[in-house]
Amino acid sequence: MSTTTRNRLESRYGGIDLVGEPHALSAWFVVALRAVIGGMILFAGLGKVTGEPFDASGYLLHVDPASPVSGLYAAMAESAVLIEIVNVVVPATQLLIGAALIAGAFVRLAALGGAIQMVAFYLGGWEGELLALFDSTLIYGVVFLTVAALGAGRILGLDRSLERLEVGGQPLVERYPKLRYVLG
């Protein structure tokens, strides 16, 4: 295995230049990060499907009043229709997000879905404390966004093949450039 490959990370935003040269093994860690966060959310979804019947109403009803979403979540908990929708959507999306990340398919879309779900959980559990910025659900959200930003599906993932798929004589992402936002 070669560790002499030169990688480069570069970004300029707001007048600040960021430049780094990660180790050649970084690609393996990106794949591992994608698989681990994918496995984490996949097994969370599996637990909701195979264990006791999942019911979000208790969580939604007991949100701390300091949370900026306490009123919204309480209103959701009062609607039997919304509770049933949440009870299906949460485990289903966890299963889909986890499977997509592990396979490396539609990684940006899946990672964004995971980040949104983590922020929703974070806000529901927030009690107004500054130290809550280091809550594990918020950290998971940042990990999901990192996986998306790194284009982790292009490294040992199906997104690489999907992007190169020939459609009308040209690669898929050249024919449909907006797919770059969900693949990668």
N, C-alpha and C positions, 0 to 999 in steps of 0.2 A: 504494500500500500504506500503510495507516494504521499509524503507530507511536504513536498516542495512547491506545490501549486500555490500561486500568489492570488489571494483574494483581496478585494478592496471594497470598503463601504464608504460612500461619500454622500453628503447631503449639504445643501445650503438653504437655510430658512431664516428669515428675519435678520439677515446680515451676519449670521453665525455659520461658520464652516465646520462641519464634522467630517473627519477623515479617520479611518481605521483600517488596519490590515489584520483581519482575524486569521487564526490558524487554519490550515487546510482541513483539519478534523472538524471544524465548525459545521460543515454540511451534515455530518453524522449526528451532531447534537441537535440540529434543526429537525431532522427526521425523528430523533428520539423525543424531542419536545412535542412535536405534532402527534406522535403516537401516544404519549403519556397523557396529554390533555384530552385527546380523543377517547382514550380508554377510560379516563376519569368520568367524562360525561356520559359515555356509552353505558357504563356500569351503574351510574346514577339512574339512567332511564330504565335499564333492565330491572333494577331493584323496585322501581315504581310499577313495573308491569307484572313482575313475577311474585312480588311480596304481597303484603296486605294491600287492599284496594287503596289507591292514591286518592287523597282528598285534600285539596288546597284550602278549603274553607277555614280550617283552624289557623293556618298560617296567615291568611288574609285578614281574619278577624282580630288577631292579636298583635298587630303592628303597633309599635310604640308611637304615641301621639306626636313625638318629636320628629318622626320621619316625614319627609315632604310628600310621601305617597300614602299616608295613613288614611286620609279621607277617600281617595280613589280605591284603595284596596278594600276598605270597609264597605263601600258601595258595591264593589264587585262581589264581595262575600254575601251580600243580601240578595243577589240575583241568582236563582237556581240555574238559569240558563247559562250565565257567565261562568259559574262554578263548574258546570259540566264541560264547557268549552276548555277552560283552564286545565281541568283534570285529564283531558285528552291531549291538548296541545303540549303541555310541559313534558310528559314522558315521550311522546312521539317525536318532538323536536330534539330531545336529548339523544334518542336512539339514532336519528338521522344525522345529527351533527357529529356524534361519535363515530359512526360508520364512515362518513365522508372524510373526516380527518385521518382516520386510520388508513383508509385507502388512498388518501391524497387526492381526492376528487372534489371539485368545487370548494376548495379549501378556503378561499376568501369569504365566500358566502356562508359557509359553515362556521368559520371562526367569528364572523360578525354576529351570526345568530347566537353563538355561545357567549360572546361578550355582552350582547343585549340581555340575555337571560341572567348572566351574573350580575349585571348592574341592577336589574329588576329585583333579584334576591337581596343584593346589597342594600338597596334603598328600603326594602321591606324590613330589614333587620337593623337599620340604623337607629341609634338612640340619641343622636345629637352630639356625640363625643368626638373630639378631634382625633383621638387615637384610632377611631373607626376607619380612618384612611388606610390603615394597614390590615383591614379585615381580609380573611382568605378569599371571600367571594370577589372582592374588588381586585385582588392580586390575580385570581384566575381570569378575570376579565382582561387584565393587562396581558396575561400570557396568551389568551386567544388573539388579541390584537397583534401581538408580536408574531405569532404564527402567520397571520394574514400578511403583515408587513414584509416578512422574510420570503414570501412566495414559496412557502414550504411544500406546496403540492407539486412544484416543479422539480423537487429533489426526491427521487425515488418514490414518486407518486403518479397517479393517473392523470393529473392535470397536464403534465408534460406531454403525454401522448394525445390528450384531448386538444391541446393548443395546436399541435402539429397535424391533426386530422385534416385530410384534404377534402374541401368542399368547393365544388365548382372550379377545380384546378388551383386553388390556393389554400394555405393553412386557415383553419377555422377562425383564429383570432385576427387574421388579416381581413377576412371577409366580414366578420362581425366583431369589430374592435371593442365594443362595449363588454364583450365576454371577459376581457382582461380584468374587469372589476370583480368577477365571481370566481374565475379560475386563478390558480397560482399558489 
